[in-house]
Amino acid sequence: MPRRTLDSKTSWDDIYNYLSHVEIALSLAVDDGDKELVPLVAPVKKLLDKWAKLDGDRRDRQRAVIRAHALVGLRDLGLDDVTTQLHHDVLGVAKQSRKAPLFQQLFPKPLSAVVSLSLEAQLGVSRTLLHKLTQAETPAALRKAHEKPLTDAIAAGEAAIKNREAVKAAQQGLSTQVAALRDEGNSVLLTTEGQLQAIAGKRGLSKAFVNAFFPASHTPRKRPEPAKP
């Protein structure tokens, strides 16, 4: 088949498969004794080596993103637990009266509405809660029991959010490297095609010689529409 241009719609695995086919086809021809093709193999193999390294980076960064999401989930759970413990203790101090001034001051919204928030949204509520908790009118026993756990849970949550943003940015940065590899691949493939055409011309061979080194495109055929009754 004629050389195919790798574009933004070409999947990552398809890039590998396409380059591998060209490299293998050239190598097989060299093994069959066509030594004139030897210089054509190395540039394609170099591209495959770059693909393999970048693929490892992609997997590492993908795993980092998965880890970051899992960490956010755990920190969200930890903040929920600390908030719930504080809620129950405040309710105990308020003698189970949700209308008590202390309870209304610290928990103007139901606990369920707080813990159901995403970690990002809950952190804002928790910072306000921490500020209220440290006020002079809050019983000292409540401050002593809950100020540090809440402070630590907020800090852990903020760190998890910051980490998730960083690993997402790092993963997105790979798209530039993928595009660069794709562009380099097109350049090498175009050069390879030109070299094959020159060899074919010198040998008086048809285009079939050139096309033999590029994989066939697998375009899905449209299914025939069912006959109308």
Secondary structure, 3 states (H helix, E strand, C coil): CCCCCCCCCCCHHHHHHHHHHHHHHHHHHHHCCCHHHHHHHHHHHHHHHHHHHHHHHHHHHHHHHHHHHHHHHHHHHHHHHHHHHHHHHHHHHCCCCCCCHHHHHHCCCCHHHHHCCCHHHHHHHHHHHHHHHCCCCCCHHHHHHHHHHHHHHHHHHHHHHHHHHHHHHHHHHHHHHHHHHHHHHHHHHHHHHHHHHHHHHHHCCCHHHHHCCCCCCCCCCCCCCCCCC
